[in-house]
Amino acid sequence: MSILATIIADLAAQGWAVATDFLPPDAVSAIADEARGLWAADRFRQAAVGGGSGQAVRLDIRGDRITWLDEHSLTPIQARYWAEIEALRGALNQELFLGLESFEAHLAVYPPGAFYQRHLDRLATSDTRVISCSLYLNTDWRVEHGGQFRLYLAEGHVDIPPCVGTFVVFRSDTVFHEVLPATQHRFSLTGWYRRRSLQDFFGIDRRNPER
C-alpha cells in the first residue's frame, strides 16, 4: 500500500494517521535547516489564540512562535513540500469526498518550556478547516526532551514524539490535541486543508443565520 493510501485508510478508520516517510530525509533536513535559519534571523512572531477581533496572545494557553508560508512565494524546498501536500489533497478528495480546496501552513517553534493546551483546530467562528497535519523537524530528539504531541481519543490519549520526519494527520473538527512542554527548541511545519465554508455554500448570512 502506498504512503498516501495508508494515511487515507487510517484517517478514515480512526480520524488520525502517522507516517514517517511522507517526505524523503533530504527534503525534511532541508526544511529543518530553513526553519532554523529563519529562527536565527528572528522571522517568527508570537502566536495568538482566537480569530478575528478576538485574537490575543495568551502564553498561558500557547507559547509557540510562528511564521506563515506564502503559497505564492515559496522557497524551492517549501514548493517541494507543497507539491506532496497537493498530491495528498487530491487523494483525500478522491477517496473521502472532503471537498478540500486549499491549504495553509506555518513553521512553528516552541522554545523550551512552551506548550499548547488541549484544543481543536477548528474555530467556533469558522468551519473551513477540515484536516490538520504536522511535519516534525527535530533531529536527534530523545524521550527526555519532552514536547510530545498528544492526541485525545475515545480510548485514551496517544503521545507522538516530534522526531524528524514524523508526519501526523488528523481531523480538525473532532480530534482534541495538545503540545507538551519540551526542554529543547521544538520545530514543526503545521498546516490545514480547508474547504469552502458551509455558510457560504448554503448562502447563510453570518449577520442573520436564520436567513
N, C-alpha and C positions, 0 to 999 in steps of 0.2 A: 504494500500500500504506500502511496506517495506521502510526502510530508503534509501537503495541503489536504489530502483525503483523510489522513489521520486526525489532523486538527479539527476538521469539519465533523467527523464522526464523533469525536469526544465532546465537542461543543454541543452537538445535537443531543447526545445522550445524557450529559451531566451539567451543561451550562458553562464549562470551562475546559481548557486544554493547555498542555505544556509541551513544548518541543525544544530540543537542544541543537537542532540542525536546520533551523529556518533560514539562516544565513551562513555561508561558509566562514571559517575562522578568520581569514584575512579581511573580510568585509567587516566583521564585528570589531576586529582590532583597529581598523581604520576609523570606524565611527567612535570608538572609545578614545582614540588619540585626538580626534577632532573635538570631542566633548571636553577632554582635559585642557586642550588649548584654549577653548572658549572660556572655561572656568578661570584659567590663569589670566586671561585678558579681561576679566570682570564683565562678561557679557550676560550674566544671569541676573535675574531680579527676584525679589521675594514673591512667592506665590500667594494668592489670595483664595478665599472661600466665598461661595455665593455667586450670584450672577447679576448683571445689570447694575443698577444703582445700589444694590445691596452688597456689592463686593467689598470685602475688607480683609486686611492682613490679620490673621489670628494664629499666632505662634503656639497657642495652647491647643490648636486643632491640627495645623500642618506647618512644618518648618522647612520645607524644601524650597529651593530656588530654581527657576525655570528660564528657558529661552526657547521661543517658538520657532519652528521651521516654517519657511516661506515656500509654498509649493511652486511659486513662480521664479524663485531664485535659489534653487537647491544647489549645494555643492555636489561634485561628482559622486562622492560616497553616499550622500543623502539621496541622490537620484537613483542609485543602485538599490538602496533600501526601499524607496518609494515604488520602484518597479515590482518588487516582490510583494509589497503591500497591495498593489493594484491587482496582481495575479490572484492573491487571496480574496480580495473583494469580489472579483468576478466569479470565483469558485463558490464563495458564500452565497452570492445571489442566485447562482445556477442551482445549487443543491438545496438551499434552505429558504429561498424566495424572500430574502430580507429587504430588498429594495434599497440597498446601500448606494448612496450617490456620491459621497465624498469622504475624505479622510483629513484629519488634523492631528498634529503631533508636536510635542516639545521634548527637549532634553531636560532632564531634572537632576539636581544634585541635592542629596541630603547630607549636610555637614554632620560631624559626629554629635550624637545626642538628639538629632532631629527625628521627627516621626510624623505620621499622618493617621489620625484617629479613624476608627471604623466609619465607613461611609459607602454610599452608592455613587457611581459616576454620572448618573442621570439627574439633572437638576429638577427641582419641583416645578420650575417655570418653563422647562423645555423638554420635549420628548425626542429630540433629534439624535442623541447618542444611543447607539444600539449595541455595538460590540467594542470593548476596550482591549488594548494589548500593550504589553511592556516588553522591551528587549533590554536585558541587563548587560552591563558593560564593565563589570568588576573582575579584573584578573586576580588570581591567587586569593580569592575570597575564602575565608575559613568560617566554620560554625561559630567560633568565639567572637567573630566580628559583629554578629547580630544582623540587624537590617532585614530580617525575613519579610517576605510578602505573605500576608496571612489572608486566606480565603475562608469566609464563614459559610459553611454548607449545612444542609439539614442534618447530616450525620455527625457534625462536629466541624472543627477547623483543620485546614491544611496549611502548613508553613513551607514556603518555597524560598530557598536561599537565592540571593540575587547574583548568582555566579555568571561569569562572562558567557554570552551566547544563549542563555536561557530565555525563551520566548513564551510568555504567558498570554493567553487569550481567554476572555470571559464576557458574559452578558453584562452590559452596563446597567440594566434596569433591575436585576434581581440578585446579583452576587455582591453581598457586602464584603468589604475587604479593608485592610489597613496595612501600613508600613511600620514595622517595629524599629526602635532606635538602633543605631549602629555605632561602633567605635571608630569606624573609618569613613571617609567620604564615599558616598554610595551613588553611583551614576546609573541612569537608565534613559531609554528613549521610549516615551509613552505616547500612545495615540488612541484615537477614537474613530471608528467608522460611523458615519452619520447618514440619516435618511431625511427625506422631506418631512417637515412637521405635519403630524396628523391634523392639527388645527388648520394649517394652510391647505392641506389636501382636501379637507371637507368644507373649507370656506368658513371656518368659525372665526368670528370677530373676537380677538383677545379682550377687547374692552367690554364685550357683551357676549359671553359664551353661550347664551341661550338663543342667539340669533338664528 
